[in-house]
Amino acid sequence: MAWLYLQYRQFDFKILNFNVNKWTLPKIVLYILLAGSVATAYEIMQQAVLPHWYPPADESTHYSATEHMSQWSISLFLFALLNGFYEELFFIGLLVLIEKKYFPWVILFSLMVRFAFHTYQGLAGAMVITTLGMVFLLLRWKSDELLPFMLAHSFFDVFGLGLPLYLLE
């Protein structure tokens, strides 16, 4: 629907930077590390302050890397790419095209919509994802390239914030 609306409005997608260059991969890794670290730190603090949002886990709920990877499929990766593209296009891509006087409102709206889109993960999860989105917004001011944000988002859709924990197994 959103794409149809932009088509109807004759939006020129060429003004958005989807280019690939020698900095694309390093930026993806940097965004994953920065946003993932901040969101994980926030989640740890949130869990300490609001433990009732995090029910205690028992051994039967342990989710190993092998179990996670057994859920991978082509459709998971394709949906992660589509979702990363769509969300970051609308949450941070179009943001820089807004008149500067509207930035505070647009940023607030962007974060509220990001939060609302992720409430299916519970309030705790939606808050963590919104924190990740705040980091993306801050990084967006320094970079006009959208592709690294989209691919970092897709990475989080597949791995979540738990990749470092998988590597320790």
Backbone as JSON Lines, residues from 0, in Angstrom:
{"i":0,"aa":"M","n":[0.83,-1.19,0.0],"ca":[0.0,0.0,0.0],"c":[0.88,1.26,0.0]}
{"i":1,"aa":"A","n":[1.9,1.24,0.85],"ca":[2.77,2.42,0.94],"c":[3.49,2.65,-0.4]}
{"i":2,"aa":"W","n":[3.94,1.56,-1.02],"ca":[4.61,1.7,-2.3],"c":[3.65,2.26,-3.35]}
{"i":3,"aa":"L","n":[2.42,1.77,-3.35],"ca":[1.42,2.28,-4.29],"c":[1.16,3.77,-4.06]}
{"i":4,"aa":"Y","n":[1.11,4.15,-2.8],"ca":[0.92,5.56,-2.47],"c":[2.07,6.4,-3.02]}
{"i":5,"aa":"L","n":[3.3,5.93,-2.81],"ca":[4.46,6.68,-3.32],"c":[4.46,6.71,-4.85]}
{"i":6,"aa":"Q","n":[4.04,5.64,-5.48],"ca":[3.92,5.63,-6.93],"c":[2.87,6.66,-7.37]}
{"i":7,"aa":"Y","n":[1.74,6.67,-6.71],"ca":[0.67,7.62,-7.0],"c":[1.17,9.06,-6.87]}
{"i":8,"aa":"R","n":[1.98,9.32,-5.85],"ca":[2.54,10.66,-5.61],"c":[3.74,10.95,-6.52]}
{"i":9,"aa":"Q","n":[4.08,9.97,-7.38],"ca":[5.19,10.07,-8.32],"c":[6.51,10.38,-7.59]}
{"i":10,"aa":"F","n":[6.71,9.64,-6.5],"ca":[7.93,9.81,-5.71],"c":[9.12,9.33,-6.52]}
{"i":11,"aa":"D","n":[10.19,10.11,-6.52],"ca":[11.4,9.77,-7.25],"c":[12.36,9.02,-6.33]}
{"i":12,"aa":"F","n":[12.4,7.7,-6.44],"ca":[13.24,6.87,-5.59],"c":[14.72,7.09,-5.86]}
{"i":13,"aa":"K","n":[15.06,7.75,-6.95],"ca":[16.47,8.0,-7.27],"c":[17.12,8.95,-6.27]}
{"i":14,"aa":"I","n":[16.33,9.71,-5.54],"ca":[16.92,10.63,-4.56],"c":[17.41,9.91,-3.31]}
{"i":15,"aa":"L","n":[17.04,8.64,-3.16],"ca":[17.52,7.83,-2.04],"c":[18.76,7.07,-2.49]}
{"i":16,"aa":"N","n":[19.73,6.95,-1.64],"ca":[21.01,6.35,-2.0],"c":[21.02,4.86,-1.64]}
{"i":17,"aa":"F","n":[20.93,4.02,-2.66],"ca":[21.01,2.56,-2.48],"c":[22.31,2.01,-3.05]}
{"i":18,"aa":"N","n":[23.29,2.87,-3.26],"ca":[24.55,2.47,-3.9],"c":[25.36,1.52,-3.02]}
{"i":19,"aa":"V","n":[26.13,0.67,-3.71],"ca":[27.08,-0.23,-3.05],"c":[28.47,0.29,-3.38]}
{"i":20,"aa":"N","n":[29.31,0.4,-2.34],"ca":[30.69,0.83,-2.55],"c":[31.59,0.09,-1.56]}
{"i":21,"aa":"K","n":[32.85,0.48,-1.49],"ca":[33.8,-0.23,-0.62],"c":[33.46,-0.08,0.86]}
{"i":22,"aa":"W","n":[32.61,0.86,1.23],"ca":[32.26,1.09,2.64],"c":[30.96,0.39,3.04]}
{"i":23,"aa":"T","n":[30.26,-0.2,2.09],"ca":[28.97,-0.82,2.4],"c":[29.1,-1.92,3.44]}
{"i":24,"aa":"L","n":[29.96,-2.9,3.2],"ca":[30.12,-4.01,4.14],"c":[30.65,-3.55,5.5]}
{"i":25,"aa":"P","n":[31.7,-2.71,5.55],"ca":[32.13,-2.23,6.87],"c":[31.03,-1.47,7.63]}
{"i":26,"aa":"K","n":[30.22,-0.71,6.91],"ca":[29.12,0.01,7.57],"c":[28.08,-0.96,8.12]}
{"i":27,"aa":"I","n":[27.78,-2.01,7.36],"ca":[26.82,-3.01,7.84],"c":[27.32,-3.6,9.15]}
{"i":28,"aa":"V","n":[28.58,-4.02,9.17],"ca":[29.16,-4.6,10.38],"c":[29.17,-3.59,11.51]}
{"i":29,"aa":"L","n":[29.56,-2.36,11.24],"ca":[29.56,-1.31,12.26],"c":[28.17,-1.08,12.83]}
{"i":30,"aa":"Y","n":[27.17,-0.99,11.96],"ca":[25.79,-0.75,12.43],"c":[25.29,-1.93,13.26]}
{"i":31,"aa":"I","n":[25.63,-3.13,12.85],"ca":[25.22,-4.31,13.62],"c":[25.86,-4.27,15.01]}
{"i":32,"aa":"L","n":[27.16,-3.97,15.04],"ca":[27.87,-3.94,16.33],"c":[27.38,-2.8,17.23]}
{"i":33,"aa":"L","n":[27.25,-1.6,16.67],"ca":[26.82,-0.46,17.48],"c":[25.38,-0.59,17.94]}
{"i":34,"aa":"A","n":[24.48,-0.78,17.0],"ca":[23.06,-0.86,17.35],"c":[22.79,-2.09,18.22]}
{"i":35,"aa":"G","n":[23.42,-3.21,17.9],"ca":[23.23,-4.42,18.69],"c":[23.76,-4.26,20.11]}
{"i":36,"aa":"S","n":[24.9,-3.61,20.26],"ca":[25.48,-3.4,21.6],"c":[24.61,-2.48,22.44]}
{"i":37,"aa":"V","n":[24.18,-1.36,21.85],"ca":[23.33,-0.42,22.58],"c":[22.0,-1.06,22.96]}
{"i":38,"aa":"A","n":[21.38,-1.75,22.01],"ca":[20.09,-2.39,22.29],"c":[20.23,-3.5,23.34]}
{"i":39,"aa":"T","n":[21.31,-4.25,23.27],"ca":[21.54,-5.3,24.27],"c":[21.79,-4.7,25.65]}
{"i":40,"aa":"A","n":[22.58,-3.63,25.71],"ca":[22.82,-2.95,26.99],"c":[21.52,-2.4,27.55]}
{"i":41,"aa":"Y","n":[20.7,-1.82,26.69],"ca":[19.4,-1.32,27.13],"c":[18.53,-2.47,27.65]}
{"i":42,"aa":"E","n":[18.54,-3.58,26.95],"ca":[17.73,-4.73,27.37],"c":[18.17,-5.25,28.74]}
{"i":43,"aa":"I","n":[19.47,-5.29,28.97],"ca":[19.99,-5.74,30.27],"c":[19.51,-4.79,31.38]}
{"i":44,"aa":"M","n":[19.6,-3.48,31.12],"ca":[19.13,-2.5,32.12],"c":[17.63,-2.6,32.31]}
{"i":45,"aa":"Q","n":[16.91,-2.76,31.23],"ca":[15.46,-2.88,31.32],"c":[15.06,-4.11,32.12]}
{"i":46,"aa":"Q","n":[15.77,-5.2,31.91],"ca":[15.48,-6.43,32.63],"c":[15.75,-6.26,34.13]}
{"i":47,"aa":"A","n":[16.77,-5.48,34.48],"ca":[17.07,-5.23,35.89],"c":[16.01,-4.35,36.54]}
{"i":48,"aa":"V","n":[15.5,-3.38,35.79],"ca":[14.52,-2.44,36.34],"c":[13.1,-3.0,36.29]}
{"i":49,"aa":"L","n":[12.8,-3.75,35.24],"ca":[11.45,-4.29,35.04],"c":[11.49,-5.82,34.89]}
{"i":50,"aa":"P","n":[11.91,-6.53,35.94],"ca":[12.06,-7.98,35.8],"c":[10.74,-8.71,35.51]}
{"i":51,"aa":"H","n":[9.61,-8.1,35.87],"ca":[8.32,-8.76,35.62],"c":[8.01,-8.81,34.11]}
{"i":52,"aa":"W","n":[8.71,-8.06,33.29],"ca":[8.54,-8.15,31.85],"c":[9.28,-9.35,31.28]}
{"i":53,"aa":"Y","n":[10.13,-9.98,32.1],"ca":[10.95,-11.1,31.67],"c":[10.68,-12.3,32.57]}
{"i":54,"aa":"P","n":[9.77,-13.18,32.17],"ca":[9.51,-14.35,32.99],"c":[10.77,-15.22,33.09]}
{"i":55,"aa":"P","n":[10.96,-15.88,34.23],"ca":[12.15,-16.71,34.39],"c":[12.16,-17.86,33.37]}
{"i":56,"aa":"A","n":[13.33,-18.12,32.83],"ca":[13.47,-19.21,31.86],"c":[13.87,-20.48,32.58]}
{"i":57,"aa":"D","n":[13.38,-21.6,32.09],"ca":[13.83,-22.88,32.63],"c":[14.57,-23.63,31.53]}
{"i":58,"aa":"E","n":[15.09,-24.78,31.87],"ca":[15.89,-25.54,30.91],"c":[15.12,-25.91,29.65]}
{"i":59,"aa":"S","n":[13.82,-26.09,29.75],"ca":[13.04,-26.5,28.58],"c":[12.88,-25.36,27.57]}
{"i":60,"aa":"T","n":[13.15,-24.11,27.99],"ca":[13.01,-22.98,27.07],"c":[14.35,-22.54,26.48]}
{"i":61,"aa":"H","n":[15.43,-23.26,26.79],"ca":[16.73,-22.9,26.21],"c":[16.69,-23.1,24.71]}
{"i":62,"aa":"Y","n":[17.17,-22.13,24.0],"ca":[17.11,-22.12,22.55],"c":[18.53,-22.03,22.02]}
{"i":63,"aa":"S","n":[19.07,-23.14,21.54],"ca":[20.47,-23.18,21.11],"c":[20.63,-22.63,19.7]}
{"i":64,"aa":"A","n":[21.88,-22.39,19.35],"ca":[22.2,-21.91,18.0],"c":[21.78,-22.94,16.95]}
{"i":65,"aa":"T","n":[21.98,-24.2,17.25],"ca":[21.61,-25.25,16.31],"c":[20.11,-25.25,16.07]}
{"i":66,"aa":"E","n":[19.33,-25.1,17.15],"ca":[17.88,-25.03,16.98],"c":[17.48,-23.81,16.17]}
{"i":67,"aa":"H","n":[18.13,-22.68,16.44],"ca":[17.83,-21.46,15.7],"c":[18.13,-21.64,14.21]}
{"i":68,"aa":"M","n":[19.29,-22.18,13.91],"ca":[19.68,-22.36,12.51],"c":[18.82,-23.4,11.8]}
{"i":69,"aa":"S","n":[18.24,-24.34,12.55],"ca":[17.38,-25.34,11.92],"c":[16.09,-24.71,11.4]}
{"i":70,"aa":"Q","n":[15.77,-23.51,11.87],"ca":[14.56,-22.81,11.43],"c":[14.8,-21.97,10.18]}
{"i":71,"aa":"W","n":[16.05,-21.87,9.74],"ca":[16.36,-21.04,8.58],"c":[15.77,-21.63,7.31]}
{"i":72,"aa":"S","n":[15.34,-20.77,6.44],"ca":[14.81,-21.17,5.14],"c":[15.0,-20.01,4.16]}
{"i":73,"aa":"I","n":[14.82,-20.31,2.91],"ca":[14.91,-19.26,1.89],"c":[13.86,-18.19,2.18]}
{"i":74,"aa":"S","n":[12.67,-18.61,2.55],"ca":[11.61,-17.62,2.81],"c":[11.97,-16.72,4.0]}
{"i":75,"aa":"L","n":[12.64,-17.26,5.01],"ca":[13.07,-16.44,6.14],"c":[14.02,-15.34,5.67]}
{"i":76,"aa":"F","n":[15.01,-15.71,4.87],"ca":[15.98,-14.74,4.39],"c":[15.33,-13.72,3.45]}
{"i":77,"aa":"L","n":[14.45,-14.18,2.58],"ca":[13.77,-13.25,1.67],"c":[12.88,-12.28,2.44]}
{"i":78,"aa":"F","n":[12.15,-12.81,3.42],"ca":[11.29,-11.93,4.22],"c":[12.14,-10.96,5.04]}
{"i":79,"aa":"A","n":[13.26,-11.42,5.58],"ca":[14.14,-10.53,6.35],"c":[14.66,-9.4,5.46]}
{"i":80,"aa":"L","n":[15.03,-9.72,4.23],"ca":[15.48,-8.68,3.3],"c":[14.36,-7.7,2.97]}
{"i":81,"aa":"L","n":[13.18,-8.23,2.69],"ca":[12.03,-7.38,2.38],"c":[11.68,-6.5,3.58]}
{"i":82,"aa":"N","n":[11.63,-7.09,4.75],"ca":[11.28,-6.35,5.96],"c":[12.33,-5.27,6.27]}
{"i":83,"aa":"G","n":[13.61,-5.62,6.16],"ca":[14.67,-4.65,6.4],"c":[14.58,-3.49,5.42]}
{"i":84,"aa":"F","n":[14.32,-3.81,4.15],"ca":[14.17,-2.77,3.14],"c":[12.99,-1.87,3.47]}
{"i":85,"aa":"Y","n":[11.84,-2.47,3.69],"ca":[10.61,-1.71,3.91],"c":[10.69,-0.84,5.16]}
{"i":86,"aa":"E","n":[11.06,-1.44,6.28],"ca":[11.07,-0.67,7.53],"c":[12.07,0.47,7.5]}
{"i":87,"aa":"E","n":[13.28,0.21,7.03],"ca":[14.28,1.28,7.06],"c":[14.01,2.33,5.98]}
{"i":88,"aa":"L","n":[13.4,1.96,4.88],"ca":[13.01,2.96,3.89],"c":[12.05,3.96,4.52]}
{"i":89,"aa":"F","n":[11.05,3.45,5.24],"ca":[10.04,4.33,5.8],"c":[10.42,4.93,7.14]}
{"i":90,"aa":"F","n":[11.21,4.22,7.95],"ca":[11.55,4.75,9.27],"c":[12.72,5.72,9.25]}
{"i":91,"aa":"I","n":[13.71,5.5,8.39],"ca":[14.84,6.42,8.35],"c":[15.17,6.92,6.95]}
{"i":92,"aa":"G","n":[14.74,6.23,5.92],"ca":[15.08,6.64,4.56],"c":[14.38,7.92,4.14]}
{"i":93,"aa":"L","n":[13.09,7.95,4.32],"ca":[12.32,9.12,3.92],"c":[12.45,10.27,4.92]}
{"i":94,"aa":"L","n":[12.93,9.95,6.09],"ca":[13.05,10.94,7.16],"c":[13.87,12.16,6.75]}
{"i":95,"aa":"V","n":[14.96,11.93,6.04],"ca":[15.85,13.03,5.69],"c":[15.28,13.92,4.59]}
{"i":96,"aa":"L","n":[14.16,13.53,4.01],"ca":[13.54,14.33,2.96],"c":[12.53,15.33,3.53]}
{"i":97,"aa":"I","n":[12.31,15.27,4.82],"ca":[11.34,16.14,5.48],"c":[11.98,17.48,5.78]}
{"i":98,"aa":"E","n":[11.19,18.53,5.75],"ca":[11.7,19.85,6.12],"c":[12.23,19.8,7.56]}
{"i":99,"aa":"K","n":[13.35,20.47,7.78],"ca":[14.03,20.43,9.08],"c":[13.13,20.86,10.24]}
{"i":100,"aa":"K","n":[12.22,21.77,10.0],"ca":[11.35,22.24,11.08],"c":[10.42,21.14,11.6]}
{"i":101,"aa":"Y","n":[10.21,20.1,10.8],"ca":[9.34,18.99,11.21],"c":[10.1,17.81,11.8]}
{"i":102,"aa":"F","n":[11.44,17.87,11.81],"ca":[12.24,16.74,12.29],"c":[11.81,16.19,13.65]}
{"i":103,"aa":"P","n":[11.65,17.03,14.68],"ca":[11.27,16.45,15.98],"c":[9.99,15.63,15.91]}
{"i":104,"aa":"W","n":[9.01,16.11,15.17],"ca":[7.73,15.39,15.07],"c":[7.88,14.11,14.26]}
{"i":105,"aa":"V","n":[8.63,14.2,13.18],"ca":[8.82,13.04,12.33],"c":[9.62,11.96,13.05]}
{"i":106,"aa":"I","n":[10.63,12.36,13.8],"ca":[11.43,11.39,14.56],"c":[10.54,10.71,15.6]}
{"i":107,"aa":"L","n":[9.77,11.49,16.32],"ca":[8.86,10.93,17.32],"c":[7.87,9.97,16.67]}
{"i":108,"aa":"F","n":[7.29,10.38,15.56],"ca":[6.34,9.53,14.86],"c":[7.01,8.25,14.37]}
{"i":109,"aa":"S","n":[8.21,8.38,13.82],"ca":[8.96,7.22,13.33],"c":[9.2,6.21,14.45]}
{"i":110,"aa":"L","n":[9.61,6.7,15.61],"ca":[9.87,5.8,16.74],"c":[8.59,5.18,17.27]}
{"i":111,"aa":"M","n":[7.5,5.95,17.28],"ca":[6.22,5.41,17.75],"c":[5.72,4.31,16.82]}
{"i":112,"aa":"V","n":[5.86,4.52,15.51],"ca":[5.43,3.5,14.55],"c":[6.32,2.27,14.66]}
{"i":113,"aa":"R","n":[7.63,2.48,14.8],"ca":[8.55,1.33,14.97],"c":[8.15,0.53,16.2]}
{"i":114,"aa":"F","n":[7.87,1.23,17.31],"ca":[7.44,0.57,18.53],"c":[6.15,-0.21,18.28]}
{"i":115,"aa":"A","n":[5.16,0.44,17.67],"ca":[3.87,-0.21,17.42],"c":[4.02,-1.45,16.54]}
{"i":116,"aa":"F","n":[4.89,-1.37,15.52],"ca":[5.11,-2.5,14.62],"c":[5.69,-3.71,15.35]}
{"i":117,"aa":"H","n":[6.34,-3.49,16.49],"ca":[7.03,-4.58,17.18],"c":[6.38,-4.98,18.5]}
{"i":118,"aa":"T","n":[5.18,-4.5,18.78],"ca":[4.52,-4.88,20.03],"c":[4.13,-6.35,20.05]}
{"i":119,"aa":"Y","n":[4.12,-7.01,18.89],"ca":[3.86,-8.45,18.89],"c":[4.94,-9.2,19.65]}
{"i":120,"aa":"Q","n":[6.1,-8.55,19.88],"ca":[7.19,-9.15,20.64],"c":[7.06,-8.81,22.13]}
{"i":121,"aa":"G","n":[5.96,-8.21,22.52],"ca":[5.76,-7.8,23.9],"c":[6.33,-6.4,24.11]}
{"i":122,"aa":"L","n":[5.95,-5.79,25.21],"ca":[6.44,-4.43,25.5],"c":[7.95,-4.38,25.63]}
{"i":123,"aa":"A","n":[8.51,-5.38,26.29],"ca":[9.97,-5.41,26.46],"c":[10.67,-5.46,25.11]}
{"i":124,"aa":"G","n":[10.23,-6.35,24.25],"ca":[10.85,-6.48,22.93],"c":[10.66,-5.22,22.09]}
{"i":125,"aa":"A","n":[9.47,-4.63,22.14],"ca":[9.21,-3.42,21.36],"c":[10.1,-2.26,21.83]}
{"i":126,"aa":"M","n":[10.33,-2.18,23.14],"ca":[11.21,-1.12,23.66],"c":[12.65,-1.33,23.2]}
{"i":127,"aa":"V","n":[13.11,-2.56,23.2],"ca":[14.47,-2.86,22.76],"c":[14.61,-2.53,21.27]}
{"i":128,"aa":"I","n":[13.65,-2.92,20.46],"ca":[13.69,-2.64,19.03],"c":[13.65,-1.13,18.78]}
{"i":129,"aa":"T","n":[12.88,-0.4,19.57],"ca":[12.82,1.05,19.43],"c":[14.17,1.67,19.78]}
{"i":130,"aa":"T","n":[14.85,1.11,20.77],"ca":[16.19,1.58,21.11],"c":[17.14,1.35,19.94]}
{"i":131,"aa":"L","n":[17.05,0.2,19.33],"ca":[17.85,-0.1,18.16],"c":[17.54,0.92,17.05]}
{"i":132,"aa":"G","n":[16.28,1.25,16.9],"ca":[15.87,2.25,15.91],"c":[16.44,3.63,16.2]}
{"i":133,"aa":"M","n":[16.54,3.99,17.48],"ca":[17.13,5.28,17.84],"c":[18.6,5.34,17.41]}
{"i":134,"aa":"V","n":[19.3,4.22,17.59],"ca":[20.7,4.18,17.16],"c":[20.78,4.33,15.64]}
{"i":135,"aa":"F","n":[19.9,3.65,14.93],"ca":[19.87,3.79,13.48],"c":[19.6,5.24,13.07]}
{"i":136,"aa":"L","n":[18.68,5.91,13.77],"ca":[18.39,7.31,13.47],"c":[19.62,8.19,13.66]}
{"i":137,"aa":"L","n":[20.33,7.97,14.76],"ca":[21.53,8.76,15.02],"c":[22.6,8.5,13.95]}
{"i":138,"aa":"L","n":[22.75,7.24,13.57],"ca":[23.74,6.91,12.54],"c":[23.32,7.46,11.17]}
{"i":139,"aa":"R","n":[22.03,7.55,10.95],"ca":[21.52,8.04,9.66],"c":[21.93,9.48,9.41]}
{"i":140,"aa":"W","n":[22.1,10.28,10.46],"ca":[22.52,11.67,10.27],"c":[23.92,11.74,9.67]}
{"i":141,"aa":"K","n":[24.71,10.7,9.87],"ca":[26.09,10.69,9.38],"c":[26.26,9.95,8.05]}
{"i":142,"aa":"S","n":[25.23,9.28,7.59],"ca":[25.35,8.49,6.37],"c":[24.12,8.68,5.5]}
{"i":143,"aa":"D","n":[24.34,8.9,4.22],"ca":[23.19,9.02,3.32],"c":[22.89,7.7,2.6]}
{"i":144,"aa":"E","n":[23.65,6.67,2.88],"ca":[23.44,5.37,2.24],"c":[22.44,4.54,3.03]}
{"i":145,"aa":"L","n":[21.4,4.09,2.37],"ca":[20.36,3.3,3.05],"c":[20.66,1.81,3.1]}
{"i":146,"aa":"L","n":[21.35,1.29,2.11],"ca":[21.56,-0.15,2.02],"c":[22.19,-0.76,3.27]}
{"i":147,"aa":"P","n":[23.23,-0.14,3.87],"ca":[23.79,-0.74,5.08],"c":[22.78,-0.86,6.24]}
{"i":148,"aa":"F","n":[21.89,0.12,6.37],"ca":[20.86,0.05,7.4],"c":[19.88,-1.08,7.12]}
{"i":149,"aa":"M","n":[19.49,-1.2,5.87],"ca":[18.53,-2.23,5.48],"c":[19.11,-3.63,5.71]}
{"i":150,"aa":"L","n":[20.37,-3.82,5.35],"ca":[20.99,-5.13,5.52],"c":[21.29,-5.42,6.99]}
{"i":151,"aa":"A","n":[21.65,-4.4,7.77],"ca":[21.83,-4.61,9.22],"c":[20.5,-4.99,9.85]}
{"i":152,"aa":"H","n":[19.43,-4.33,9.45],"ca":[18.1,-4.68,9.96],"c":[17.76,-6.13,9.6]}
{"i":153,"aa":"S","n":[18.03,-6.51,8.36],"ca":[17.77,-7.89,7.93],"c":[18.57,-8.88,8.76]}
{"i":154,"aa":"F","n":[19.81,-8.52,9.08],"ca":[20.64,-9.37,9.94],"c":[19.95,-9.59,11.28]}
{"i":155,"aa":"F","n":[19.44,-8.51,11.89],"ca":[18.77,-8.64,13.18],"c":[17.48,-9.45,13.06]}
{"i":156,"aa":"D","n":[16.8,-9.37,11.91],"ca":[15.59,-10.17,11.71],"c":[15.92,-11.66,11.72]}
{"i":157,"aa":"V","n":[17.08,-12.03,11.21],"ca":[17.46,-13.44,11.18],"c":[18.09,-13.89,12.5]}
{"i":158,"aa":"F","n":[19.03,-13.09,13.02],"ca":[19.79,-13.5,14.19],"c":[19.29,-12.92,15.51]}
{"i":159,"aa":"G","n":[18.51,-11.86,15.48],"ca":[18.15,-11.17,16.71],"c":[19.39,-10.5,17.28]}
{"i":160,"aa":"L","n":[19.34,-10.22,18.57],"ca":[20.49,-9.61,19.23],"c":[21.41,-10.67,19.81]}
{"i":161,"aa":"G","n":[21.06,-11.94,19.65],"ca":[21.77,-13.0,20.34],"c":[22.94,-13.64,19.64]}
{"i":162,"aa":"L","n":[23.39,-13.12,18.5],"ca":[24.49,-13.76,17.78],"c":[25.72,-13.97,18.63]}
{"i":163,"aa":"P","n":[26.16,-12.97,19.43],"ca":[27.35,-13.24,20.25],"c":[27.17,-14.41,21.21]}
{"i":164,"aa":"L","n":[25.94,-14.6,21.69],"ca":[25.68,-15.74,22.58],"c":[25.78,-17.06,21.82]}
{"i":165,"aa":"Y","n":[25.35,-17.06,20.56],"ca":[25.47,-18.27,19.75],"c":[26.94,-18.63,19.53]}
{"i":166,"aa":"L","n":[27.74,-17.61,19.32],"ca":[29.16,-17.86,19.06],"c":[29.88,-18.43,20.26]}
{"i":167,"aa":"L","n":[29.35,-18.17,21.45],"ca":[29.96,-18.68,22.68],"c":[29.61,-20.14,22.96]}
{"i":168,"aa":"E","n":[28.57,-20.65,22.29],"ca":[28.15,-22.03,22.55],"c":[29.17,-23.04,22.09]}
